[in-house]
Amino acid sequence: MPQLNPLDWAPQIIWLVITFGVLYLLMVKVALPRIGGVIDARAAHIAKDLAEADRLRRQTEEAIAAYEQALAEAKQKAHAIIEEGRGKLKEELAAEREKLERDLAKKGEEAEARIAAAKAAAMKDVNVVAADVAADIVRRLIGVAPAKAEVEKAVDTARKG
């Protein structure tokens, strides 16, 4: 085997050094700069993507904050509208209640007047009936019919006293 022959070692070492040197120069001058460029380009692309992601994250946070603020304002406006509606409804209800109370008071007064008139008419009829009964009782007891004016006067006096 020629590799193991010590006389062939010197040319083999020279060719090894030449080959290694050429490969080393090829790697340093051609391959490594290209690989470095690719790595730098990828690093720049990753940094750009990270910056874009950070920008989009900030925009999202701003949009969320604006949405939450708009939602809070909308809730506040809705609450104000509801309160305004409640106030108007209370005013309308109070006005209706006052009108109804006036109507009921008026109807109550009218009813009281009708009751008083009916009571007066009934009392007038009671006075007439009482006078007739009293006159009939007196006539049966003493046999003489009293004067109608005297009986009505006696019934009025008895009712008042």
C-alpha positions as CSV (number, residue, x, y, z in Angstrom):
1,M,0.0,0.0,0.0
2,P,1.5,3.2,-1.1
3,Q,0.0,5.3,1.7
4,L,2.0,3.4,4.3
5,N,5.3,3.6,2.5
6,P,7.4,6.2,4.4
7,L,9.1,7.3,1.2
8,D,5.7,8.5,-0.2
9,W,4.8,10.5,2.8
10,A,6.5,13.7,1.8
11,P,4.7,14.2,-1.5
12,Q,1.5,13.2,0.2
13,I,2.0,15.8,3.0
14,I,2.8,18.5,0.3
15,W,-0.3,17.7,-1.6
16,L,-2.3,17.7,1.6
17,V,-1.0,21.2,2.5
18,I,-1.7,22.4,-1.0
19,T,-5.2,21.0,-1.1
20,F,-5.9,22.2,2.4
21,G,-4.7,25.7,1.6
22,V,-6.7,25.9,-1.6
23,L,-9.9,24.6,0.2
24,Y,-9.2,27.0,3.0
25,L,-8.8,30.0,0.7
26,L,-11.9,28.9,-1.2
27,M,-13.9,28.7,2.0
28,V,-12.6,32.1,3.3
29,K,-13.0,34.0,0.0
30,V,-16.1,32.5,-1.5
31,A,-18.2,30.2,0.8
32,L,-18.0,32.0,4.1
33,P,-18.8,35.5,2.7
34,R,-21.9,34.0,1.0
35,I,-22.9,32.2,4.1
36,G,-22.3,35.3,6.2
37,G,-24.4,37.4,3.7
38,V,-27.2,34.9,4.0
39,I,-27.0,34.9,7.8
40,D,-27.0,38.7,7.8
41,A,-29.9,38.9,5.4
42,R,-31.9,36.4,7.6
43,A,-31.0,38.4,10.7
44,A,-32.1,41.6,9.0
45,H,-35.3,39.9,7.8
46,I,-36.0,38.6,11.3
47,A,-35.3,42.0,12.9
48,K,-37.7,43.6,10.3
49,D,-40.4,41.0,11.1
50,L,-40.0,41.5,14.8
51,A,-40.2,45.3,14.3
52,E,-43.4,44.8,12.2
53,A,-44.8,42.5,14.8
54,D,-44.1,45.0,17.6
55,R,-45.7,47.8,15.5
56,L,-48.8,45.7,14.9
57,R,-49.0,44.7,18.6
58,R,-48.9,48.4,19.5
59,Q,-51.6,49.2,16.9
60,T,-53.7,46.3,18.3
61,E,-53.3,47.6,21.8
62,E,-54.2,51.1,20.7
63,A,-57.3,49.8,18.9
64,I,-58.3,47.8,21.9
65,A,-57.9,50.9,24.1
66,A,-59.9,53.0,21.7
67,Y,-62.6,50.3,21.6
68,E,-62.8,50.1,25.3
69,Q,-63.0,53.9,25.6
70,A,-65.7,54.0,22.9
71,L,-67.5,51.2,24.7
72,A,-67.3,53.1,28.0
73,E,-68.5,56.3,26.4
74,A,-71.4,54.4,24.8
75,K,-72.4,52.8,28.1
76,Q,-72.2,56.3,29.7
77,K,-74.4,57.8,27.0
78,A,-76.8,55.0,27.2
79,H,-77.0,55.4,30.9
80,A,-77.6,59.1,30.5
81,I,-80.3,58.5,27.9
82,I,-82.0,56.0,30.2
83,E,-81.9,58.4,33.1
84,E,-83.3,61.1,30.9
85,G,-86.1,58.8,29.8
86,R,-86.8,57.9,33.4
87,G,-87.0,61.5,34.4
88,K,-89.4,62.3,31.5
89,L,-91.5,59.2,32.4
90,K,-91.6,60.3,36.0
91,E,-92.7,63.8,35.0
92,E,-95.4,62.4,32.7
93,L,-96.5,59.9,35.3
94,A,-96.7,62.7,38.0
95,A,-98.8,64.8,35.6
96,E,-101.1,61.9,34.8
97,R,-101.4,61.1,38.5
98,E,-102.2,64.7,39.3
99,K,-104.8,64.8,36.5
100,L,-106.3,61.6,37.7
101,E,-106.4,62.8,41.3
102,R,-108.2,66.0,40.2
103,D,-110.7,63.9,38.1
104,L,-111.3,61.6,41.0
105,A,-111.7,64.5,43.5
106,K,-114.2,66.1,41.1
107,K,-116.1,62.9,40.7
108,G,-116.0,62.4,44.5
109,E,-117.4,65.8,45.0
110,E,-120.1,65.1,42.4
111,A,-120.9,61.8,44.1
112,E,-121.0,63.4,47.5
113,A,-123.4,66.1,46.1
114,R,-125.6,63.4,44.6
115,I,-125.5,61.4,47.9
116,A,-126.3,64.5,49.9
117,A,-129.2,65.3,47.5
118,A,-130.4,61.7,47.7
119,K,-130.1,61.8,51.5
120,A,-132.0,65.1,51.7
121,A,-134.7,63.6,49.5
122,A,-134.8,60.5,51.5
123,M,-134.9,62.5,54.8
124,K,-137.8,64.6,53.3
125,D,-139.6,61.4,52.6
126,V,-138.8,60.1,56.0
127,N,-140.2,63.2,57.6
128,V,-143.4,62.8,55.6
129,V,-143.7,59.1,56.5
130,A,-142.8,59.9,60.2
131,A,-145.4,62.6,60.3
132,D,-148.0,60.3,58.8
133,V,-147.2,57.5,61.2
134,A,-147.1,59.9,64.2
135,A,-150.5,61.3,63.2
136,D,-151.9,57.8,62.8
137,I,-150.6,56.8,66.2
138,V,-152.0,59.9,67.9
139,R,-155.4,59.4,66.2
140,R,-155.5,55.7,67.4
141,L,-154.5,56.6,70.9
142,I,-156.7,59.6,71.5
143,G,-159.2,59.1,68.8
144,V,-158.7,62.6,67.4
145,A,-156.5,63.4,64.4
146,P,-154.0,66.2,65.1
147,A,-153.3,69.0,62.7
148,K,-150.8,68.2,60.0
149,A,-148.7,71.3,60.7
150,E,-148.4,70.4,64.4
151,V,-147.3,66.8,63.6
152,E,-144.7,68.0,61.1
153,K,-143.4,70.5,63.7
154,A,-143.2,67.9,66.4
155,V,-141.3,65.4,64.1
156,D,-138.8,68.2,63.1
157,T,-138.3,69.0,66.7
158,A,-137.8,65.4,67.7
159,R,-135.4,64.8,64.8
160,K,-133.2,67.8,65.7
161,G,-133.2,67.2,69.3
